Amino acid sequence: MDGETAMFSISVADDGRPLFDTLVLSNCAWALGRTVTVGPQAKDWLEGVSRFQSTFDQQTRKQLGILPDDPAKGTFAEREEEVGRPIAAADLFALASWLTAALGLQAVVSPQTVIRAQSYQLAKRKSHEADDADFLNSFFADDLDRVAEALKAGDSGAALRDYLTTDESEKRIPRTDIRKSLDEVFETLSPDRFPAGRWPGDGHHPLVYSQQFAVNSIWKSLAPKGGLFGVNGPPGTGKTTMLRDIVSAVVVARAKALAKLSSPAEGFGGRAGWKNGKWNRSIAIPAATLTGFEIVAASSNNGAVENITMEIPGTGAVDKSWLDQVDYFPRFGKQAIQQPAWGLLAAKLGNKTNRGEFLSNFWHGEELPFEASIPPENDIKVKKTGFESWLKAVAATPVDWSAAVKEFERAQTHEKAERSKLGQVYRRIKALRSERAEITRIDRESVSLMDILPSYGQRHQVALSVAATQTTQTEGHRSSLTRHHANRPGLWQILRSLGRTYRDWRAMEQGLKKVVAESEDRIRRAQNEVHATKQEELEARRLLQALAQERKDREATVKRLSTEIQEDRDSLGESFPDDEAWARDEVARELSAPWATKAWNEARAKLFLAALDLHKAFITANADTVRKNLHGLADILDGGAPQTAPREATLAAWQTLFLVVPVVSSTFASFSRFFSHLRRENLGWLLIDEAGQAVPQAAAGAIWRSRRVVVVGDPLQLRSVTRCGQALDSRRGRDSALSCTRHS
């Protein structure tokens, strides 16, 4: 490979003090050292980077550490800031020389004479805070190590296990071609399989066939137990539109959990926290029933992430007729995305710049010259435009929780009623299918019986003939025995032959009796066969009659159901699931929107909006708790929360944000630092967009942290492009006639 890289990097404050938490060792430099000193032939060639990083960190602290008589030493210790003494270029060159020698690169690397620096402005209070910039190494290396350790410990989660399924195992998974197996699609598209809520989209347009099939399949597969689900589709096929319905479904599901609370206070339990400078953060832990609904949209593509974040809360995402029926923090939604918004539905986070803008625009807001009301919250006076100020202002506002729950339950009841109507139609269609299948079975069985009925008569005739023959033979054997009895020897014959005549007669009698008994047994069996074959024939004729009657009854049922279903078809119009037409016309099938009646669409959309209203009531009722939790979240976003902060506390801070903002977004490059405090399945849902543009390792950490993962992309799209150096390109071109520049 061509090019240059630094051996290490470290951030230095404006007073010349190094920030030890920002020290980064170049993995390239370490690997080069291992190559020179150990070589690729060694089994442990590329092992031990973490140990060396630790050694390098210790050496850096030793060489650049704060001096005992430094007057600021106590202040830094009190703030728990890991800084060194003021340094000069010579100190960095000395550290580089030590590193060169430690890596065994003296013969390879020239003495360092260049320091490359990048300067940027920070608030004075943050001058000694570590940033998260690591431009030397892979964004994913540390996270992959963390995931690898988790896998070794059996701490993987369902989604990651699915993701790591081998090709060989994949082949053992049964597959169904849904273009041919329309019965399975019809089942998946049944009204009972639709999520309760739907997105109130522009134009009131419902999802079409494949979109709804994907949503229903995702919901059935992932909602109960987690895992991973992939959706493939070319650009412009509505994949992002589909994801909005997943968001709606998740919000409604959490609202159902909220509605079960007897009071908003039950939504939070114990506490945990950390110290950030002079601030003690006390974080209330959300009830377990309210967690698992967190949604993160992620991608390797910055544009894809931004599109999702902007589209979901953007005013163009909903039909204008709904805008007067929803009031889920539209002002704060606008502040979060810096564009007109219909609600606070999403936030673009991830890298440090995005996080800073989110905190500045949404959380802190702008200072007002005097306390005032800001539309649409005309009855609430605030000192700043941020959400923090609003939470403080409404902390004492009474909330009628019972009324809020009843309003949501009314919307839920209405949605269930519309679903039930369609469920009856679905069951009629299923019943009609079943009846027709039974008629087909009856016809098949009747034909089979009619085909074999003559054989029953033939078998009976054969049995009669055998019985007659056996009867004749038996009568002959009986006659022989009777004649033998008539020829019994007299007493004189017996005495004169000294008993021999009687013994011979007696032996003959025994033989004849045995023959008669055997013959009589055969005739009984023959008569039984006659009876059995006659019964078989009679049973077959009786079964034919029963099948004929059953067919007649089922035909009557089919006629009744067909009439009812025709009425259903007329009533539902284009929303009727015409599976017969689906089989004939693929284009018409893909454009259809089964069960999407205007009444049910509206009921599902209103349920989603009612769910948002219930969330707002919950947030308002718990305004002080939410504010304190989000203060902790602000620490996490701006890097103020220590890595030693209790996991339950940092997780609770994140879960509180997701209670307020259902969706946040991040690129994979920022994910591990953004969610550094989170572990296995701490996130409820991960929506990966433009998956074809991501390298496999980029998503591993994000998937590990998520319980349910939806992977969306185009399998025919150009995959991620990795740059090849000129030297490697030249060698590959010579060795294998493959050029990176010509074949990428």
C-alpha positions in Angstrom: 0.0 0.0 0.0 1.1 3.6 -0.7 0.8 6.6 1.5 1.8 7.8 5.0 0.2 7.6 8.4 0.9 8.8 11.9 2.3 6.5 14.5 0.0 7.8 17.1 -2.3 10.8 17.9 -3.2 12.7 21.0 -5.3 15.8 21.7 -3.6 18.7 23.4 -5.5 21.5 25.2 -4.8 25.2 24.5 -2.5 25.2 27.6 -0.3 22.5 26.0 -1.5 19.7 28.3 -2.0 16.3 26.6 -5.4 14.6 27.2 -4.5 11.0 27.9 -7.9 9.7 27.2 -7.5 10.7 23.6 -4.2 8.8 23.0 -4.5 6.5 19.9 -1.9 4.1 18.7 -1.9 3.5 15.0 -2.8 -0.2 14.4 -0.9 0.1 11.1 2.3 1.0 12.9 1.8 -1.8 15.4 1.1 -4.4 12.6 4.2 -3.2 10.7 6.2 -3.8 13.8 4.9 -7.3 14.2 5.5 -8.0 10.6 9.2 -6.9 10.9 9.9 -8.5 14.2 7.7 -11.6 14.2 6.6 -12.2 10.7 3.5 -13.7 9.1 4.7 -17.2 9.7 4.1 -16.9 13.4 0.7 -18.1 14.7 0.4 -15.1 17.0 1.6 -12.7 14.3 -1.3 -10.2 14.8 -2.2 -10.9 18.4 -1.5 -8.7 21.4 -2.4 -5.2 20.1 -4.4 -4.5 23.3 -1.5 -5.4 25.5 0.8 -3.1 23.6 -1.7 -0.3 23.6 -1.8 -0.6 27.4 2.0 -0.5 27.6 2.1 2.5 25.3 -0.5 4.3 27.4 1.5 3.7 30.5 4.7 5.0 28.9 2.9 8.1 27.6 1.6 8.9 31.1 5.1 8.3 32.4 6.9 10.6 29.9 4.2 13.3 29.7 2.6 13.0 33.1 1.7 15.9 35.3 4.5 17.1 37.6 4.1 16.7 41.4 4.5 20.5 42.0 2.0 21.5 39.2 -0.4 24.0 40.9 -3.3 22.7 38.8 -2.8 19.1 39.8 -5.5 19.2 42.5 -8.0 20.9 40.2 -7.6 18.3 37.5 -7.9 15.5 40.1 -11.1 17.0 41.5 -12.6 17.1 38.0 -11.3 13.6 37.2 -9.6 14.9 34.1 -6.8 12.7 32.8 -4.2 15.4 31.6 -0.4 15.8 31.6 2.0 18.6 32.0 2.4 21.3 29.4 4.5 19.7 26.6 6.6 20.8 23.6 7.3 19.3 20.2 10.5 17.7 21.7 8.4 15.7 24.1 6.3 14.2 21.3 9.4 13.4 19.2 10.9 11.6 22.3 7.7 9.6 22.7 7.7 8.7 19.0 11.3 7.5 19.3 10.4 5.3 22.2 7.5 3.9 20.2 9.7 3.2 17.2 12.1 1.3 19.3 9.4 -0.6 21.2 7.9 -1.7 17.9 11.3 -2.7 16.4 11.0 -0.3 13.5 14.3 1.5 13.8 15.5 0.1 10.5 12.2 0.8 8.7 11.0 4.2 10.0 13.1 7.3 9.7 13.4 9.5 12.8 10.3 11.6 13.2 10.6 15.3 12.3 7.0 16.2 11.5 4.0 16.8 13.7 0.7 17.3 12.0 -1.9 19.3 13.9 -5.5 20.2 13.6 -6.9 23.0 15.7 -10.6 23.6 16.5 -12.4 25.8 18.9 -14.1 24.6 22.1 -15.9 26.2 25.0 -13.5 27.0 27.8 -15.3 24.7 30.2 -14.6 21.8 27.8 -11.0 22.6 27.1 -9.7 19.5 29.0 -12.5 17.1 28.0 -11.6 14.2 25.7 -13.1 14.1 22.3 -14.0 11.0 20.3 -11.8 11.5 17.3 -9.9 8.4 16.1 -8.8 9.0 12.5 -5.9 6.5 12.5 -7.7 3.2 12.9 -10.9 1.4 11.9 -14.0 2.8 13.4 -15.0 -0.8 14.2 -11.9 -2.5 15.5 -12.5 -1.9 19.2 -16.2 -2.7 18.9 -15.4 -5.9 17.0 -13.1 -6.9 19.9 -15.9 -6.2 22.3 -18.3 -8.3 20.3 -15.8 -11.2 19.9 -15.4 -11.3 23.7 -19.1 -11.3 24.1 -19.4 -14.2 21.7 -16.8 -16.2 23.6 -18.8 -15.6 26.8 -22.1 -16.7 25.1 -23.4 -13.1 25.3 -24.5 -12.7 21.7 -28.2 -12.2 21.4 -30.7 -13.6 18.8 -30.1 -10.9 16.1 -26.3 -11.3 16.1 -26.6 -15.1 16.0 -28.8 -14.8 13.0 -26.4 -12.3 11.4 -23.5 -14.7 11.9 -25.3 -17.7 10.4 -23.0 -19.5 8.0 -23.9 -20.1 4.3 -24.0 -23.8 5.1 -26.5 -23.3 7.8 -28.5 -20.9 5.7 -29.0 -23.6 3.1 -30.8 -25.7 5.8 -33.3 -23.0 6.4 -36.6 -23.9 4.5 -37.4 -21.3 1.9 -40.7 -20.4 0.3 -41.2 -18.6 -3.0 -44.0 -16.3 -2.1 -44.7 -15.5 -5.8 -45.9 -19.1 -6.1 -47.1 -19.9 -2.5 -49.8 -17.3 -2.5 -51.6 -19.2 0.3 -48.8 -18.3 2.7 -48.9 -14.6 1.6 -52.7 -14.6 2.1 -52.2 -15.9 5.6 -49.5 -13.3 6.4 -51.8 -10.5 5.1 -54.7 -11.5 7.3 -56.1 -8.6 9.3 -55.0 -10.2 12.5 -51.4 -10.0 11.4 -51.4 -6.2 10.8 -49.8 -4.1 13.5 -52.4 -2.0 15.3 -51.0 1.4 14.3 -50.1 2.7 10.9 -48.3 5.8 9.5 -50.8 8.6 8.6 -49.1 9.1 5.3 -49.6 11.8 2.7 -52.6 11.2 0.6 -53.9 8.5 3.0 -52.2 6.0 0.7 -51.9 2.5 2.3 -48.9 0.2 2.0 -49.2 -2.0 -1.1 -49.0 -5.8 -1.3 -45.2 -6.5 -0.8 -44.7 -3.6 1.6 -47.5 -4.8 3.9 -46.3 -8.4 3.6 -42.9 -7.2 4.8 -44.3 -5.2 7.7 -46.5 -8.1 8.8 -43.7 -10.6 8.5 -41.3 -8.4 10.4 -43.8 -7.8 13.2 -44.7 -11.5 13.6 -41.1 -12.6 13.4 -39.3 -10.0 15.5 -41.8 -8.4 17.9 -42.2 -11.3 20.3 -38.7 -12.7 20.6 -36.3 -10.6 18.5 -33.9 -11.7 15.8 -33.0 -10.4 12.3 -35.1 -9.8 9.2 -34.0 -8.7 5.8 -35.9 -6.8 3.2 -34.6 -6.5 -0.4 -35.9 -4.0 -2.9 -34.7 -1.7 -5.7 -34.6 2.1 -5.2 -38.1 3.7 -5.3 -40.0 0.6 -4.1 -41.1 2.2 -0.8 -38.6 0.7 1.7 -38.4 3.9 3.8 -42.2 4.1 3.7 -42.4 0.6 5.0 -40.1 1.5 7.9 -42.4 4.3 8.9 -45.1 1.8 9.6 -42.7 -0.2 11.8 -42.1 3.0 13.7 -45.9 3.5 14.1 -46.3 -0.1 15.3 -43.5 0.2 17.9 -44.9 3.5 19.3 -48.4 2.0 19.6 -47.0 -1.1 21.3 -45.3 1.1 23.9 -48.5 3.1 24.3 -50.3 -0.1 25.2 -47.8 -0.6 27.9 -48.2 3.0 29.1 -52.0 2.5 29.2 -51.6 -0.4 31.7 -50.0 2.0 34.3 -52.4 3.0 37.0 -50.4 6.3 37.3 -47.6 7.9 35.4 -45.3 7.6 38.4 -45.3 3.8 38.0 -43.4 4.4 34.8 -40.2 4.8 36.8 -38.7 2.8 39.6 -35.3 2.8 41.3 -32.4 5.2 40.7 -28.8 5.1 39.7 -26.3 7.8 38.6 -22.9 9.3 38.3 -21.0 12.4 39.1 -20.1 14.9 36.3 -17.8 17.5 37.8 -19.9 19.3 40.4 -23.1 17.7 39.2 -24.5 14.5 40.7 -26.8 12.8 38.1 -29.6 10.8 39.6 -31.3 8.8 36.9 -34.7 7.2 37.4 -35.0 3.7 35.9 -37.9 3.3 33.5 -40.2 0.3 34.2 -39.2 -2.8 32.3 -42.6 -2.8 30.5 -41.7 0.5 28.9 -38.3 -0.6 27.5 -37.4 -2.6 24.4 -39.1 -0.1 22.1 -36.0 2.1 21.3 -35.5 2.6 17.6 -32.2 3.4 15.9 -31.9 4.0 12.2 -28.3 3.3 11.0 -26.4 3.0 7.8 -22.9 3.5 6.4 -24.3 6.1 4.2 -24.7 9.6 5.8 -27.3 10.5 3.2 -29.5 7.5 4.0 -29.4 8.2 7.7 -30.2 11.9 7.1 -33.1 11.0 4.8 -34.8 8.8 7.4 -34.3 11.3 10.2 -35.6 14.2 8.1 -38.5 12.3 6.4 -40.1 10.8 9.5 -40.8 14.0 11.3 -41.0 16.2 8.2 -44.4 17.8 7.4 -44.5 16.0 4.1 -44.5 12.6 5.8 -48.1 13.0 6.9 -51.3 14.0 5.2 -52.2 17.6 6.0 -55.7 16.5 7.1 -54.1 14.9 10.2 -52.1 18.0 11.3 -54.9 19.5 13.3 -55.4 16.2 15.1 -51.9 15.8 16.5 -49.8 17.8 18.9 -46.7 15.8 19.6 -44.2 18.6 20.2 -44.1 20.0 16.7 -42.0 23.0 17.7 -39.3 20.7 19.3 -39.5 18.4 16.3 -38.6 21.4 14.1 -35.8 22.4 16.4 -34.4 18.9 16.4 -34.1 18.6 12.6 -34.0 22.4 11.8 -36.8 22.0 9.3 -40.6 22.2 9.5 -41.8 19.1 11.4 -45.2 17.7 12.3 -43.9 16.2 15.5 -40.9 15.2 17.6 -40.4 11.8 16.0 -36.7 11.6 15.1 -33.3 13.1 15.8 -30.0 12.9 13.8 -27.3 12.0 16.2 -24.2 9.9 15.7 -21.1 12.0 15.3 -20.0 14.7 17.7 -21.2 17.6 15.5 -24.7 16.1 15.2 -24.9 15.5 18.9 -23.8 19.0 19.7 -26.3 20.5 17.3 -29.1 18.3 18.8 -28.2 19.4 22.3 -27.9 23.1 21.3 -31.1 23.2 19.2 -33.4 20.8 20.9 -32.3 20.6 24.5 -30.9 24.0 25.4 -32.5 26.2 22.7 -32.1 29.9 22.5 -32.2 32.4 25.4 -35.3 34.6 25.3 -35.0 38.3 26.3 -37.8 37.7 28.8 -40.1 34.9 29.9 -42.7 34.2 27.2 -45.0 31.7 25.7 -44.0 30.1 22.4 -46.7 28.8 20.0 -48.3 26.3 20.1 -47.7 26.0 23.9 -49.3 29.4 24.4 -50.2 28.8 28.0 -46.7 27.9 29.1 -44.0 30.5 29.7 -40.4 29.7 29.3 -37.0 31.4 29.5 -35.4 29.4 26.7 -36.7 27.7 23.6 -35.2 24.3 24.5 -37.0 21.2 25.7 -35.2 21.4 29.0 -36.9 24.7 29.7 -40.3 23.4 28.7 -40.0 20.4 31.0 -39.1 22.7 33.9 -42.1 25.0 33.1 -44.7 22.1 33.0 -43.4 20.2 36.0 -46.3 21.4 38.1 -48.9 21.1 35.3 -51.7 18.6 36.4 -52.3 15.7 34.0 -55.6 13.8 33.9 -53.9 10.4 33.3 -57.1 8.4 33.5 -58.7 10.6 30.8 -55.6 10.3 28.6 -55.6 6.5 28.9 -59.4 6.3 28.1 -58.8 8.4 25.0 -56.2 6.0 23.8 -58.3 3.0 24.7 -61.2 4.5 22.7 -59.0 4.7 19.7 -57.8 1.2 20.4 -61.4 -0.1 20.6 -62.4 1.6 17.4 -59.4 0.0 15.6 -60.2 -3.4 17.0 -63.9 -3.0 15.8 -62.8 -2.2 12.2 -60.2 -5.0 12.3 -62.9 -7.4 13.6 -65.2 -6.6 10.6 -62.4 -7.4 8.2 -61.5 -10.5 10.2 -65.0 -11.8 9.6 -64.5 -11.4 5.9 -61.1 -13.1 6.1 -62.6 -16.0 7.9 -65.4 -16.3 5.3 -62.8 -16.4 2.6 -60.9 -19.0 4.5 -64.1 -21.0 5.1 -64.9 -20.8 1.4 -61.4 -22.1 0.6 -61.8 -24.8 3.1 -65.3 -25.8 1.8 -64.0 -25.9 -1.8 -61.0 -28.0 -0.7 -63.4 -30.4 1.1 -65.5 -30.7 -2.0 -62.4 -31.5 -4.0 -61.5 -34.1 -1.4 -65.1 -35.6 -1.6 -64.9 -35.8 -5.3 -61.5 -37.5 -5.1 -62.7 -40.0 -2.6 -66.0 -40.6 -4.4 -64.2 -41.4 -7.7 -61.8 -43.7 -5.8 -64.7 -45.5 -4.2 -66.6 -45.8 -7.5 -63.5 -47.2 -9.1 -63.0 -49.9 -6.5 -66.7 -50.6 -5.9 -66.9 -53.4 -8.6 -64.0 -55.1 -7.0 -66.0 -55.4 -3.7 -68.8 -57.3 -5.7 -66.2 -59.5 -7.3 -64.6 -60.3 -4.0 -68.1 -61.2 -2.6 -68.8 -63.5 -5.5 -65.5 -65.2 -5.1 -66.2 -65.6 -1.4 -69.7 -67.2 -2.2 -68.1 -69.6 -4.7 -65.4 -70.6 -2.2 -68.0 -71.1 0.5 -70.2 -73.3 -1.8 -67.3 -75.5 -2.7 -66.2 -75.8 0.9 -69.8 -76.7 1.9 -69.9 -79.5 -0.7 -66.5 -80.8 0.5 -67.6 -80.7 4.1 -70.8 -82.7 3.4 -68.7 -85.4 1.7 -66.4 -85.6 4.7 -69.4 -85.9 7.1 -70.9 -88.7 4.9 -67.6 -90.6 5.0 -67.6 -90.3 8.8 -71.3 -91.5 9.0 -70.5 -94.6 6.8 -67.4 -95.3 8.9 -69.6 -95.3 12.0 -72.0 -97.8 10.3 -69.1 -100.2 9.7 -68.0 -100.5 13.3 -66.7 -104.0 14.0 -68.7 -106.3 16.3 -67.6 -108.0 19.5 -66.7 -111.3 17.9 -64.5 -109.6 15.3 -62.8 -107.6 18.0 -62.1 -110.8 20.1 -61.0 -112.9 17.3 -58.5 -110.2 16.1 -57.4 -109.7 19.7 -58.6 -106.0 19.4 -56.6 -105.2 16.3 -59.8 -104.6 14.2 -61.2 -102.2 16.7 -57.9 -100.3 17.0 -57.8 -99.9 13.2 -61.3 -98.7 13.1 -60.8 -96.4 15.9 -57.7 -94.8 14.2 -59.7 -94.3 11.0 -62.5 -92.7 13.0 -60.1 -90.2 14.6 -58.6 -89.3 11.2 -62.1 -88.8 9.7 -63.2 -86.6 12.6 -60.1 -84.4 12.2 -60.8 -84.0 8.5 -64.4 -83.1 9.2 -63.4 -80.6 11.9 -60.9 -78.9 9.6 -63.4 -78.8 6.8 -66.0 -77.2 9.1 -63.4 -74.6 10.2 -62.8 -73.7 6.6 -66.4 -73.4 5.8 -66.8 -71.0 8.8 -64.0 -68.9 7.5 -65.5 -68.9 4.0 -68.9 -67.9 5.4 -67.2 -65.1 7.4 -65.5 -63.9 4.2 -68.9 -63.9 2.5 -70.3 -61.8 5.2 -67.3 -59.5 5.3 -67.2 -58.9 1.6 -70.9 -58.1 1.6 -70.4 -55.6 4.4 -67.5 -54.0 2.6 -69.7 -53.5 -0.4 -72.6 -52.2 1.7 -70.2 -49.9 3.6 -68.7 -48.5 0.4 -72.2 -47.8 -1.0 -73.2 -46.2 2.3 -70.0 -44.1 2.2 -70.8 -43.0 -1.3 -74.2 -41.9 -0.2 -72.7 -40.0 2.8 -70.2 -38.3 0.5 -72.9 -37.3 -1.9 -74.9 -35.8 1.0 -71.8 -34.1 2.4 -71.0 -32.7 -1.0 -74.6 -31.4 -1.3 -74.4 -29.7 2.1 -71.0 -28.2 1.4 -72.2 -27.0 -2.0 -75.0 -25.2 -0.1 -72.4 -23.7 2.2 -70.2 -22.6 -0.7 -73.2 -21.0 -2.4 -74.0 -19.1 0.8 -70.4 -18.0 1.4 -70.0 -17.0 -2.2 -73.0 -14.8 -2.0 -71.7 -13.2 1.3 -68.2 -12.8 -0.1 -69.5 -11.2 -3.3 -71.2 -8.7 -1.0 -67.9 -8.3 0.8 -66.1 -7.7 -2.5 -68.6 -5.1 -3.5 -68.3 -3.4 -0.1 -64.5 -3.5 0.1 -63.9 -2.6 -3.5 -60.1 -2.4 -4.3 -59.3 -3.4 -0.7 -60.7 -6.9 -1.2 -57.9 -9.4 -1.2 -58.5 -11.1 -4.6 -56.1 -13.9 -4.5 -57.4 -15.4 -7.7 -56.5 -12.2 -9.5 -53.1 -12.2 -7.7 -52.3 -15.5 -9.3 -53.2 -14.2 -12.8 -51.7 -10.7 -12.8 -48.4 -10.1 -10.9 -48.5 -6.3 -11.6 -52.0 -6.0 -10.3 -51.0 -8.1 -7.3 -48.1 -5.8 -6.4 -50.2 -2.7 -6.7 -53.0 -4.0 -4.6 -53.5 -2.9 -1.0 -55.5 -5.8 0.6 -57.8 -5.0 3.6 -56.8 -1.3 3.4 -60.3 0.2 3.7 -60.6 3.8 4.4 -62.3 3.2 7.8 -59.6 0.8 9.0 -56.8 3.0 7.7 -58.1 5.9 9.5 -58.7 3.9 12.7 -55.1 2.6 12.6 -53.7 6.1 11.9 -55.7 7.6 14.7 -54.5 4.9 17.1 -50.9 5.9 16.3 -51.7 9.6 16.9 -53.5 8.7 20.1 -50.4 6.7 21.1 -48.3 9.9 20.6 -50.9 11.8 22.7 -50.5 9.3 25.5 -46.7 9.5 25.3 -47.0 13.3 25.7 -49.3 13.0 28.7 -46.8 10.6 30.3 -43.9 12.9 29.6 -45.8 15.9 30.9 -46.8 14.1 34.1 -43.2 13.0 34.7 -41.7 16.2 33.5 -39.2 16.6 36.4 -38.1 13.0 36.2 -37.7 13.2 32.4 -35.8 16.4 32.7 -33.3 15.0 35.2 -32.8 11.8 33.1 -32.2 13.8 30.0 -29.7 15.9 31.8 -27.8 12.7 32.2 -28.3 11.9 28.5 -26.8 15.3 27.7 -23.8 14.2 29.6 -23.5 11.1 27.5 -24.0 13.0 24.3 -21.4 15.7 25.0 -18.9 13.2 26.5 -19.3 14.2 30.1 -20.5 10.9 31.4 -17.6 8.7 32.7 -17.2 5.3 31.1 -17.4 4.0 34.7 -20.9 5.3 35.0 -23.3 2.5 36.1 -24.7 0.8 33.0 -28.3 0.7 34.4 -28.0 4.5 34.7 -26.7 5.3 31.2 -29.2 2.8 29.8 -32.0 4.5 31.6 -31.0 7.9 30.3 -31.1 6.5 26.7 -34.4 4.8 27.3 -35.8 8.1 28.5 -34.7 9.9 25.3 -36.4 7.2 23.3 -39.6 7.7 25.3 -39.6 11.3 24.1 -38.0 10.9 20.6 -39.0 7.5 19.2 -36.2 7.3 16.5 -32.6 8.4 16.5 -30.1 7.9 13.8 -26.4 7.3 13.4 -23.8 6.0 11.0 -22.0 2.8 11.8 -18.8 4.8 12.0 -20.1 6.7 15.1 -22.2 3.9 16.6 -19.6 2.4 19.0 -18.7 5.7 20.5 -22.2 7.0 20.4 -23.6 4.0 22.3 -20.4 3.1 24.1 -22.2 2.5 27.4 -24.7 0.1 25.9 -24.3 -3.7 25.7 -26.1 -6.8 24.3 -29.7 -6.1 23.2 -30.0 -2.8 25.1 -31.7 -1.3 22.1 -35.2 -2.5 21.0 -35.0 -2.0 17.3 -32.2 -1.4 14.8 -33.3 -0.3 11.3 -30.4 -0.6 8.8 -30.9 1.2 5.6 -28.9 0.9 2.4 -27.4 -2.3 3.8 -25.8 -3.2 0.5 -23.4 -0.3 0.9 -22.1 -1.4 4.3 -19.2 -3.8 4.8 -20.3 -6.8 7.0 -18.1 -5.9 10.0 -19.5 -2.3 10.2 -22.9 -3.5 11.5 -21.7 -6.2 14.0 -21.5 -3.9 17.0 -24.8 -2.2 16.3 -26.6 -5.6 15.8 -25.1 -6.9 19.0 -26.6 -4.0 20.9 -30.0 -4.5 19.4 -32.7 -7.1 20.1 -34.6 -6.7 16.8 -32.8 -5.9 13.5 -34.5 -5.0 10.2 -31.9 -4.9 7.4 -33.1 -3.0 4.3 -31.3 -2.8 1.0 -30.9 -3.5 -2.7 -29.0 -6.7 -3.4 -28.2 -5.5 -6.9 -26.9 -2.2 -5.8 -23.2 -1.3 -6.1 -21.5 -2.5 -2.9 -19.2 -0.5 -0.8 -16.0 0.4 -2.6 -12.6 0.0 -0.9 -9.7 2.0 -2.2 -6.6 0.0 -3.3 -3.2 1.5 -3.2 -1.2 1.8 -6.4 1.4 -0.6 -5.3 -1.2 -3.3 -4.4 -3.1 -2.5 -7.6 0.0 -3.0 -9.7 0.9 -6.2 -8.0 -2.6 -7.7 -8.3 -2.6 -6.6 -12.0 0.6 -8.5 -12.6 -0.2 -11.6 -10.5 -3.8 -12.2 -11.4 -4.7 -9.9 -14.2 -7.1 -8.3 -11.8 -6.9 -4.5 -11.3 -8.7 -2.7 -8.6 -9.2 0.4 -10.7 -10.5 -1.6 -13.7 -12.6 -4.1 -11.9 -14.3 -2.0 -9.1 
